[in-house]
Amino acid sequence: MAIAPRRIQLTPLRPRLNLQLQVKLQHPISMSPLQFIVDAFVNTFGITRPSPQTEERAGRIILLMLAAVLLFICLVAWLLLSVLTH
């Protein structure tokens, strides 16, 4: 009886990138500013990615919160300016 030689499978030291990933990185990504803000918020706080409907609602809520903070900062600056100039 002859013994069949075993095939040794070598694995590369670095895994190769998927070709589809390389193609995706070459094309520009179009994204709305609101979508960018939602993605940044989700990634910063590490929350679970919401469904598209919930993501849209979350985007509106985040936009309202940012607008409220900006309005508050402007109001405080206006009050300080008016107190310091009189």
C-alpha positions as CSV (number, residue, x, y, z in Angstrom):
1,M,0.0,0.0,0.0
2,A,1.3,3.4,-0.9
3,I,0.8,6.3,1.5
4,A,-0.5,9.5,-0.2
5,P,1.6,12.5,0.6
6,R,-0.1,15.1,2.8
7,R,-0.6,18.6,1.5
8,I,0.7,21.3,3.7
9,Q,-1.3,24.5,3.5
10,L,0.7,27.7,4.2
11,T,-1.1,30.7,5.5
12,P,0.2,34.2,4.7
13,L,1.6,36.3,7.6
14,R,-0.7,39.2,6.7
15,P,-4.3,38.6,5.6
16,R,-5.0,40.1,2.2
17,L,-7.7,42.8,1.8
18,N,-10.9,41.8,0.2
19,L,-10.9,43.1,-3.4
20,Q,-14.4,44.4,-3.0
21,L,-13.2,46.5,0.0
22,Q,-10.4,47.9,-2.2
23,V,-12.9,48.9,-4.9
24,K,-15.2,50.6,-2.3
25,L,-12.3,52.6,-1.0
26,Q,-11.5,54.0,-4.4
27,H,-15.0,55.5,-5.0
28,P,-16.0,58.8,-3.3
29,I,-18.7,58.3,-0.6
30,S,-21.7,60.7,-0.7
31,M,-23.3,61.2,2.6
32,S,-25.6,63.8,4.0
33,P,-24.2,66.0,6.8
34,L,-27.0,64.7,9.1
35,Q,-26.0,61.1,8.3
36,F,-22.4,62.0,9.2
37,I,-23.5,63.5,12.5
38,V,-25.6,60.4,13.4
39,D,-22.7,58.1,12.5
40,A,-20.3,60.1,14.6
41,F,-22.7,60.1,17.5
42,V,-23.3,56.3,17.3
43,N,-19.6,55.6,16.9
44,T,-18.6,58.0,19.7
45,F,-20.9,56.7,22.3
46,G,-20.8,53.0,21.2
47,I,-24.5,52.5,20.9
48,T,-26.1,49.8,18.8
49,R,-26.7,50.9,15.2
50,P,-30.4,51.8,14.9
51,S,-32.7,50.8,12.1
52,P,-33.0,53.2,9.1
53,Q,-36.3,54.6,10.4
54,T,-35.0,55.0,14.0
55,E,-31.8,56.5,12.6
56,E,-33.7,59.2,10.8
57,R,-35.6,60.1,13.9
58,A,-32.4,60.0,16.0
59,G,-30.8,62.3,13.4
60,R,-33.6,64.9,13.9
61,I,-33.3,64.7,17.7
62,I,-29.5,65.1,17.6
63,L,-29.9,68.0,15.2
64,L,-32.4,69.6,17.6
65,M,-30.1,69.1,20.6
66,L,-27.2,70.7,18.7
67,A,-29.3,73.6,17.7
68,A,-30.5,74.1,21.3
69,V,-26.9,74.0,22.6
70,L,-25.8,76.5,19.9
71,L,-28.8,78.8,20.8
72,F,-27.9,78.6,24.5
73,I,-24.2,79.5,23.8
74,C,-25.3,82.5,21.7
75,L,-27.8,83.6,24.4
76,V,-25.1,83.4,27.1
77,A,-22.6,85.3,24.9
78,W,-25.2,88.0,24.2
79,L,-26.0,88.3,27.9
80,L,-22.4,88.6,28.8
81,L,-21.7,91.1,26.1
82,S,-24.7,93.2,27.2
83,V,-23.7,93.1,30.9
84,L,-20.0,93.9,30.2
85,T,-20.7,96.8,27.9
86,H,-23.2,98.6,30.1
